[in-house]
Amino acid sequence: MGIRVFLRRAFRSSIAGKIAAAVLISTILVTAAGSTAAFLVYREAAMRAALDSTLAYLTERRKSEERLFDDLRYVQNGARQLYQQHLGRLEPQQSARRFDRLFPLQADGTRRSADMLFDGGLDPDGIDVGGIGSFMADGGALTVEEKRELYAAYLVLRDMGPIMRARLNNLYFFTPSNRMVMYAPDREDRLSYYRHEAPASFSFQHEEFAQISTSSANPDALTRCTGLRSLITDRTNTRLSSACLTPVDVNGRRQGAWGSSITVADDLQASVRNALTGMSNAILDRHGALIAHPRLTQAGASEAATEVAEELGIARVMAFIGESGQDSGVIPTPVNGNYVVFARIAGPDWIFLSLVPKEAASQYAGKSAGVFLLIGVLAVLAQVLLLASLMYRWVVRPTLRLTQAASMNASLSIDDLTLRKDEIGELARALAERDQRDAERMSELAAASASAEAANAAKSHFLAMMSHELRTPLNAIIGYTEILREDAGDEGYDVTDHDRVLVAARRLLHLINEILDLSKVESGRMVLHIQNTDVGDVAREAVDAVRPQAEANGNRVVLEVQPGLPLVRTDDFKLGQCLLNLLSNASKFTKGGVISLRVSARSDKVVFEIADTGIGIPADKLETLFEPFVQAESSTTRTFGGTGLGLAITRRMAQLMGGDVSVRSEIGKGSVFTLTIAAESATNVEPELEAAK
């Protein structure tokens, strides 16, 4: 209403209206001219900003790729150090004998790995192995020292392979004498070429990875990478990879090198596919050969590399990069219709490219500048409306009020103009202060709630992370202690201290596993592996497992399985774990008594009742019995040991399987724990007593 009055008076006799109209018209003209000029300048700036943004993106992507090679160097340097440590402690004759068992001499004169080294099994140290294959030319000519060196390399692969598998899916050691041991459990060919198919005359010494690992080519034993090549075992020559090697020198002699292969399809193609919208990525080696591009697929990759390199003008790109001497930058003029942004990848000395089509860059800059122009137009309109409103409130309306006061009623008060202004300002400030106080209170409440939730999540995350971080070195401690114990036993030394270390370490590992299970359940990361399960077999296995512990305490174990129980759909491993926890507790707290397990079907549940004649549980402790880290009495922990996690984990696993765990107990007479799980089908039949064997 007020703005319409102002516009009518702006073109009549009102001086205030004429002044306001002049201000508005001049503002529109000046702002429009400035917006047009800014549009032209901003379009060029938007082009540069787009390329600079691409360079920043590429620099970050380069860091991501460099992390792969940092991991590779870290793993290979670790392998080199561990190899030298093994050499320092291995006894030659014993190592040679174990080597002969693991890498038997073949009829063609070669030595190849025993099948169990890849398929899985226990090696002479009693350690689980898998994923390892080998080819050794002229196997009959190996000396005892050469066998010791190759056995040391095998130990490195056995110990490091599973640990580094998350970082690198392959690691191998090869010698100048055409002998190789490889860890690659995920290879589709199962290393069959090296283990079975390679002819006795097979040699890899002419390959680039072997050539760049020699003392003459790499005297400083630095980590180096090959160019793009086909895998040795790829007979179609379509699966491309680059090998990175770290030579090994011992006492001034080049014994061989550690290597890993990075395949285009598995490791590099994902990098170049994840490009910004409208752009494409590529990776070149230091000579300009194309290593990765979205068009390099497994089929016809070699031919596509040459074709793509010509289309992209790689020769011109490499010439500019060489002349610039820069590690990253933007080629200022388009190459074959593309703006080229580049960044050098340290380590393999590769070059990461982002190709921005000139047309797409121009369209992007135009759109960005167009948005700027649109904002300018909207700003002019907003400014006009704002000025009109302010001129009406501050000039036109007060003038009209003064005119009315002078002509109509001299006594008409106009004090309300200032009073209203003061009051509105004070009210606005008061409301703003109140809103700020309310916002601060709400923020404090939200922060407190978020802090509580974060603390609970952090606890579960911390337990899981610490369990993982502790379990890996603890497994290594157990493994090496077992090796030391075996060696000490072979040499006739007392192994009592070794046994104490093993007992303590295994107890600690059991505690860590319990904490990890609990954290998985609490964070919702525990997954069930459902399959058809014979619950009777699971119960028998659990009873057999706990029998030695029970008999050591003078207990008799009885198993009752309802005959005719159907197969049920559940997780047999976690069911067995629950039964074993409950049976172990019963055995622990029972001396010279009876422990029974009864299995039956009731409606849509399978029921397991574990009863004992042990010490019993006080009634006031039953409610907290299934809480983590809780036992019935503090003296229980001192007398029988344990962490109080077993029952908590058992209940949570049972609930995951659609059931629960309950208990009834009487002091001095024993306890009965009832475990239920969901079942797809079950029938009620008279139970049949089956004595535990």
HELIX and SHEET records of a PDB file:
HELIX    1   1 GLY A    2  ALA A   10  1                                   9    
HELIX    2   2 ILE A   15  ARG A   89  1                                  75    
HELIX    3   3 PRO A   92  LEU A  102  1                                  11    
HELIX    4   4 ASP A  115  ASP A  119  1                                   5    
HELIX    5   5 GLY A  139  ALA A  141  5                                   3    
HELIX    6   6 VAL A  144  MET A  164  1                                  21    
HELIX    7   7 SER A  192  SER A  192  1                                   1    
HELIX    8   8 TYR A  193  GLU A  197  3                                   5    
HELIX    9   9 GLU A  208  GLN A  211  1                                   4    
HELIX   10  10 VAL A  264  LEU A  268  3                                   5    
HELIX   11  11 GLN A  269  ARG A  273  1                                   5    
HELIX   12  12 ALA A  301  LEU A  312  1                                  12    
HELIX   13  13 ILE A  314  SER A  324  1                                  11    
HELIX   14  14 LYS A  358  MET A  391  1                                  34    
HELIX   15  15 TYR A  392  VAL A  396  3                                   5    
HELIX   16  16 ARG A  397  SER A  407  1                                  11    
HELIX   17  17 ASP A  415  ASP A  490  1                                  76    
HELIX   18  18 THR A  496  GLU A  522  1                                  27    
HELIX   19  19 VAL A  535  ALA A  552  1                                  18    
HELIX   20  20 ASP A  572  LYS A  588  1                                  17    
HELIX   21  21 ALA A  619  LYS A  621  5                                   3    
HELIX   22  22 SER A  634  PHE A  640  1                                   7    
HELIX   23  23 GLY A  646  LEU A  656  1                                  11    
SHEET    1   A 7 ARG A 111  ARG A 112  0                                        
SHEET    2   A 7 ILE A 132  MET A 136 -1                                        
SHEET    3   A 7 ARG A 179  TYR A 183 -1                                        
SHEET    4   A 7 LEU A 171  THR A 175 -1                                        
SHEET    5   A 7 ARG A 253  THR A 263 -1                                        
SHEET    6   A 7 LEU A 240  VAL A 250 -1                                        
SHEET    7   A 7 ARG A 224  CYS A 225 -1                                        
SHEET    1   B 7 ARG A 111  ARG A 112  0                                        
SHEET    2   B 7 ILE A 132  MET A 136 -1                                        
SHEET    3   B 7 ARG A 179  TYR A 183 -1                                        
SHEET    4   B 7 LEU A 171  THR A 175 -1                                        
SHEET    5   B 7 ARG A 253  THR A 263 -1                                        
SHEET    6   B 7 LEU A 240  VAL A 250 -1                                        
SHEET    7   B 7 ARG A 229  SER A 230 -1                                        
SHEET    1   C 2 GLY A 121  LEU A 122  0                                        
SHEET    2   C 2 ASP A 128  VAL A 129 -1                                        
SHEET    1   D 5 LEU A 290  ALA A 292  0                                        
SHEET    2   D 5 SER A 280  LEU A 284 -1                                        
SHEET    3   D 5 TRP A 350  PRO A 357 -1                                        
SHEET    4   D 5 ASN A 338  ILE A 345 -1                                        
SHEET    5   D 5 SER A 328  VAL A 330 -1                                        
SHEET    1   E 2 GLN A 531  THR A 533  0                                        
SHEET    2   E 2 VAL A 568  THR A 570 -1                                        
SHEET    1   F 6 ASP A 660  GLU A 666  0                                        
SHEET    2   F 6 GLY A 670  ALA A 678 -1                                        
SHEET    3   F 6 LYS A 605  ASP A 612 -1                                        
SHEET    4   F 6 VAL A 594  ARG A 602 -1                                        
SHEET    5   F 6 ARG A 556  VAL A 561  1                                        
SHEET    6   F 6 GLU A 688  ALA A 691 -1                                        
END                                                                             
